[in-house]
Structure formats: C-alpha cells, structure tokens
C-alpha cells in the first residue's frame, strides 16, 4: 500500500470526539472465543494509539442512553486521526459499535489573549510601574512565562484522568441585533475577558479543553470539561451562563457526560 502524506495542522492537534452505542444483540451472536478476541483486539488498538507520538486517547462510559461509550482522540496528523477513528469504530468487531455522534475540531490559541504590549501598558497605567524598572521587568518576565505555558496548554494539552468528562458544542449567535461577529474586536475581547475570569476561578477543579471546529464540523467550538465531581461541571456552566458572552451570544449543542475508567472496567460497565 502506498504511504500517504501526513496532514498536520500549522499548530496544535486534531481532535475527534466519538460516541457509540453497543449493539448487544449483535454482541450476543458472537461465540465466547470471538468475544475474548474482540476485546483483546480493542485493547491492543488502544495501546497502539497511545504509543503513537504526540497522541492521546481517552475513553469513558457515557452516563445517559444517548450513547454507551465515548473516545477522545488527539493527534497531529489528520491521516492518523482518520485511521484511528475508523479502527476504533470496528474495535469490537463489525456491527458492535454503532456511531451516534462525533465531533472534529483542533486545539487552537485564542485571538483574545492579552498581548505583551497590552500587559506592559497596564503595568504603567494601573500599577504605576515605569518601563525598565526592576519591578516592571520582573512582572513582565513572569507574564511572559505564564503566557508561554498557557499557549502550550492550549495547543498541546495533557488531558487528566479525572473521572467526570463533559462535552458539548457551541457557536456564537448571528441573529439580527444579536450578531457576535458584528461586534468590534475590542468589545468581543472585553466580553471574552470577563468570561475567562469566571473560568479561572475554577482552576484546579475544572480543566477546560476548548477546540475550534469552524469549517470542520457543524458548529464553531467543542468544549470538553474534566472534573472530579459533576457538581463542579454544573457549577461552572451555570455561573458562566450569566456572562453576557453566554447569556446573549452563545448557542449550545447537545451535552454528553461520561466517566473515565480503565478498559477492563469499561468492558464490565458495558456488560460485555
């Protein structure tokens, strides 16, 4: 077979969220030895994907009947993303995993990030620290370090094994009189800054993975939240909905809640 060229993004990772329903009737038709082989094959595939450079694969049981099992795949090469997604769909043999929902997106930086020049100006205007003073230089260096980490975490996240996973898609409104894209950049940046400040109060309690899907899927962003409790998920989403950027301009898609667990526990949960 001819080797296909890699298709990497200019920055970040490709991200695919996959949700499947287990067709238990089809599963029941397999002989015991076939079931053992199928579960072994999926385990080997998971190990192969996770051994691929710069690639992560998370799996979880979906709590509601919207789906049974979900996967989150992050990898740079679109060829790998496509191949791994298709192999996961067949991971328990043909006809066992029926797709019910998927989302393609990419990790990305934010156009609303505070620039170094903006921060330097704020040190002068808000704190009275003149450029070139030791205090100004020290704070600017600390800001630069924070922003480098922030950008690294946005583009190349290291996703946690926290048990609760929440995924939903969202877009910004384009209705007459309620069009996010008709606002000037300064207004959008101010509103997003207020929105982000709320999110930062949940640091250490909720990890947010915001991925861009404009031109890749039906909406504009995929939002994945990780927490140790559903209470934290409920709290951050409720609080953020009072921000103008959400209350006025946000349109939300379907929500999925999952529980991360090892593959053997997932097999038991799925009654395989």
Secondary structure, DSSP 8 states (H G I E B T S, - for coil): -------B-SSS-EEEEEEEEE-HHHHHTS-HHHHHHHHHHHHHHHHHHHTSTT-EEEEEEESSTT-SEEEEEEESBHHHHHHHHHHHHTTTSTTTEEEEEEEEEEE---TT---HHHHHHHHHHHH---TTSHHHHHHHHHHHHHHHHHHHHHHS------SEEEEEEEEE-EETTEEGGGS-HHHHHHHHHHHHHHHHTTTTTEEEEEEE-TTTSSSSEEEEEEESSHHHHHHHHHHHTTSHHHHTTEEEEEEEEEEE--HHHHHHHTT-
